[in-house]
Amino acid sequence: MAGRFGAVLTAMVTPFREDRSLDLDRAQQVARWLLDHGSDGLVVAGTTGESPTLSDREKTDLWRAVVEAVEGRGPVIAGTGTYDTAHSVHLSQEAEKAGCDAALVVSPYYNKPPQEGLYEHFTTVARQTALPVILYNIPGRTAVRIDHATLLRLAEVENIVAVKDATGDLAGAAQLIAEAPSDFEVISGEDALTFALACLGGTGVISVTSHVVGERMGRMLELVASGDVAAARTVDQELGPVYRALFMTTSPIPVKAAMGLLGQPVGPPRLPLVPATDEQVERLRRALEDAAAL
């Protein structure tokens, strides 16, 4: 069953011009295009949106532009987490002022807080915004995992409503779904594990792959919800080459190239990320063609 924000939430790329300046007009066009092609909602200025290289002003302008473009057709979830609690509070409050519908708050990265520090970080952010808060558990990028016991404590906080799980630990996700309050959602943060997590009771995905096959990912999740797991598995297997191609190197390098192949150019990534190589673009082209997405 889809969660409160929908089943397919696209972690939207941030369009840049060739000089790598922010392109708000393209951001609005891409936001509308994604909603027309299978996305129920959008995560804006998250990791896929290159949040570490966006200034606060750029993030605020981007949130306002996408909220304006969406016109209420789907939720806009702002990536507001940083490694600084006070800064994360500030950005969450700015997202609220910009009209966003929720905040996605990643675990602090690099400074590796202990579990009590994680608990205090997230509860401090949640207490100082009226927005629903989605935790983002991605130890592969942050070097620290939100442990199960900490997640259960955080799930009791009124406006902490979900976790984006990118741990790769399906057994842990299943335990969390079983033990957390029934209204606390576990959302897939790894495209290749979305089918499996949905079968365990996950409520959807915050996805990179939905940029290019959003309708089919939505269909896969609908099939799981209806009980037709075999048909859903077939869709998932068909999309396997696309999942793998989009993560052959650091995201969002491949998905930005893939959007160009689909006729939706979004410009290059910002340094220290670099554009996809010719060989990587060709692999993307083959994967999209094989999956009948191009």
C-alpha positions in Angstrom: 0.0 0.0 0.0 1.3 3.4 -0.9 2.4 5.7 1.9 1.2 9.2 2.8 3.3 10.8 0.1 2.6 8.2 -2.6 4.5 5.2 -3.8 7.0 6.6 -6.3 8.9 9.6 -5.1 11.6 10.7 -7.4 14.8 12.0 -6.0 14.9 14.8 -8.6 18.2 15.8 -10.3 19.0 19.5 -10.1 19.4 21.0 -13.6 22.4 23.1 -14.3 23.4 25.2 -17.3 26.6 24.3 -19.1 28.5 26.7 -16.8 27.0 24.8 -13.9 24.8 27.6 -12.7 21.4 26.7 -11.4 18.6 26.5 -14.1 15.3 27.1 -12.3 13.3 27.1 -15.5 14.5 23.6 -16.4 13.9 22.6 -12.8 10.2 23.5 -13.2 10.0 21.8 -16.6 11.6 18.6 -15.2 9.4 18.6 -12.1 6.3 18.7 -14.3 7.6 16.1 -16.7 8.4 13.7 -13.8 4.8 14.0 -12.5 3.5 13.3 -16.0 5.7 10.2 -16.2 4.9 8.2 -13.1 6.2 10.2 -10.1 3.7 10.7 -7.2 5.9 13.3 -5.6 9.4 14.8 -5.7 12.4 15.0 -3.4 14.2 18.3 -4.2 17.8 19.1 -3.2 18.5 15.7 -1.9 21.7 13.7 -2.6 20.6 13.0 -6.2 19.9 16.7 -6.4 23.6 17.4 -5.5 22.7 19.1 -2.3 26.3 19.3 -1.0 27.2 21.7 -3.8 24.0 23.8 -3.6 24.1 27.0 -1.5 21.3 27.7 0.9 20.0 30.4 -1.4 20.0 28.0 -4.3 18.1 25.4 -2.3 15.5 27.9 -1.2 15.0 29.1 -4.8 14.8 25.6 -6.0 12.2 24.6 -3.5 10.1 27.6 -4.3 10.3 27.1 -8.0 9.3 23.4 -7.8 6.4 24.1 -5.4 5.2 26.7 -7.9 5.6 24.3 -10.9 3.9 21.4 -9.2 0.8 23.3 -8.2 -0.3 20.8 -5.7 -0.2 17.8 -8.0 2.1 15.9 -5.7 4.1 16.5 -2.5 7.4 18.3 -2.6 9.9 16.9 -0.1 12.9 19.1 0.7 16.3 17.6 1.4 17.2 19.7 4.4 19.7 17.5 6.3 23.4 18.4 6.8 26.1 17.4 9.3 25.2 20.5 11.4 22.0 20.3 13.5 21.5 24.1 13.7 22.0 24.3 9.9 19.5 21.5 9.3 17.0 23.2 11.5 17.4 26.4 9.5 17.0 24.7 6.2 13.9 22.8 7.4 12.4 26.1 8.5 13.2 27.6 5.1 11.6 24.6 3.3 8.5 25.1 5.4 8.4 28.8 4.4 8.9 27.8 0.7 5.7 25.7 0.8 7.3 22.2 0.9 5.2 19.3 2.2 7.9 17.4 4.2 11.6 17.3 5.0 14.1 14.5 4.2 16.8 14.7 6.9 19.9 12.6 6.3 22.1 11.3 9.1 25.0 13.8 9.8 27.9 12.8 7.7 31.6 12.9 8.3 31.4 13.8 12.0 30.1 10.3 12.9 27.8 11.1 15.9 27.0 8.3 18.4 23.4 7.0 18.6 22.4 9.5 21.3 23.8 12.3 19.1 21.7 11.0 16.2 18.6 10.9 18.4 19.2 14.5 19.6 19.9 15.7 16.1 16.7 14.4 14.6 14.5 15.3 17.5 15.9 18.8 17.5 15.1 19.3 13.8 11.6 17.7 14.2 10.7 19.9 17.2 11.5 23.1 15.3 9.5 22.5 12.2 5.9 21.7 11.6 6.8 19.7 8.5 6.6 15.9 8.6 10.2 14.5 8.8 11.5 11.6 6.9 14.8 10.2 8.3 17.4 9.1 5.8 19.5 6.1 6.8 22.3 5.7 4.4 25.5 4.5 6.1 27.3 4.0 2.8 27.4 7.8 2.4 27.4 9.0 6.0 29.7 6.5 7.7 27.1 6.0 10.5 24.0 4.0 10.7 20.8 4.8 12.6 20.5 1.7 14.7 17.2 -0.2 15.2 16.7 0.9 18.8 17.3 4.5 17.8 14.8 4.3 14.9 12.2 2.9 17.3 12.7 5.9 19.7 12.6 8.3 16.8 9.4 6.7 15.4 7.6 7.8 18.6 8.2 11.5 17.8 5.0 13.0 16.5 6.2 14.5 13.2 8.9 11.9 12.4 6.8 9.8 10.1 9.1 7.6 8.0 12.6 6.5 7.2 14.2 6.2 3.8 16.1 2.9 4.2 19.3 2.7 2.1 21.1 0.2 4.4 20.7 -2.8 2.2 19.6 -4.7 5.2 16.3 -6.4 4.4 16.2 -8.3 7.6 16.6 -5.1 9.6 13.9 -3.4 7.6 11.5 -6.3 8.1 12.1 -6.1 11.9 11.6 -2.3 11.8 8.3 -2.7 9.9 7.2 -5.3 12.5 8.1 -3.3 15.6 7.6 0.3 14.7 4.2 2.1 15.2 1.8 1.2 12.4 1.8 4.7 11.0 5.6 4.9 10.7 6.6 4.1 7.1 9.7 2.4 5.8 10.5 3.7 2.3 13.0 2.0 0.0 16.1 4.1 -0.7 17.6 1.5 -3.0 15.9 1.0 -6.3 17.1 -2.6 -6.7 15.7 -3.6 -3.4 12.3 -1.8 -3.8 10.4 -4.9 -4.9 11.7 -7.0 -2.0 11.0 -4.2 0.6 7.5 -3.7 -0.8 6.9 -7.5 -0.3 7.9 -7.0 3.4 5.6 -4.1 3.9 7.5 -1.1 2.7 5.3 1.8 1.4 7.2 2.8 -1.7 10.5 4.2 -2.9 12.5 7.4 -3.1 14.0 6.6 -6.4 16.6 7.6 -8.9 15.5 5.1 -11.5 12.0 6.6 -11.6 13.4 9.4 -13.7 13.4 7.1 -16.6 10.9 4.3 -15.9 8.6 5.9 -13.3 5.4 4.4 -14.6 6.8 0.9 -14.6 8.1 1.2 -11.1 4.6 2.4 -10.0 3.1 -0.5 -11.8 5.4 -2.9 -9.9 4.4 -1.5 -6.6 0.7 -1.6 -7.5 1.1 -5.3 -8.4 2.7 -6.0 -5.0 -0.1 -4.2 -3.2 -2.7 -6.2 -5.2 -1.1 -9.5 -4.3 0.3 -10.3 -7.7 3.8 -10.8 -6.6 4.8 -12.9 -9.5 3.9 -10.2 -12.0 5.6 -7.6 -9.9 8.8 -9.7 -9.9 8.7 -9.9 -13.6 8.6 -6.1 -13.9 11.5 -5.8 -11.4 13.6 -8.3 -13.4 13.0 -6.3 -16.6 14.2 -3.2 -14.9 17.3 -4.8 -13.4 19.7 -3.6 -16.2 18.4 -0.1 -15.7 19.1 -0.2 -12.0 22.6 -1.4 -12.6 23.4 1.1 -15.3 22.2 4.0 -13.3 24.5 3.1 -10.4 27.6 2.0 -12.4 29.4 5.1 -11.1 28.6 7.8 -8.5 25.0 8.9 -8.7 23.7 11.3 -10.1 26.3 11.1 -12.9 24.5 8.3 -14.8 20.9 9.6 -14.4 21.9 13.0 -15.6 23.2 11.4 -18.8 20.1 9.2 -19.0 17.8 12.2 -18.9 19.7 13.6 -21.9 19.2 10.4 -23.8 15.4 10.7 -23.1 15.4 14.3 -24.5 15.2 15.9 -21.1 18.7 17.5 -20.7 19.6 18.6 -17.2 23.2 19.7 -17.8 26.3 18.4 -16.2 26.9 17.6 -12.5 28.9 20.0 -10.4 32.5 19.3 -9.4 33.7 17.2 -7.7 31.4 15.1 -9.8 32.1 14.9 -13.5 29.9 14.1 -16.6 29.5 10.5 -17.7 32.1 9.1 -20.1 31.2 8.2 -23.7 31.5 4.5 -22.7 29.1 5.0 -19.7 26.6 6.9 -21.9 26.7 4.0 -24.4 26.0 1.5 -21.6 23.1 3.6 -20.4 21.7 3.7 -24.0 21.9 -0.1 -24.3 20.2 -0.6 -20.8 17.4 1.8 -21.7 16.9 0.2 -25.1 16.9 -3.3 -23.6 14.3 -2.3 -21.1 12.2 -0.6 -23.8 12.6 2.7 -22.0 14.2 4.5 -25.0 
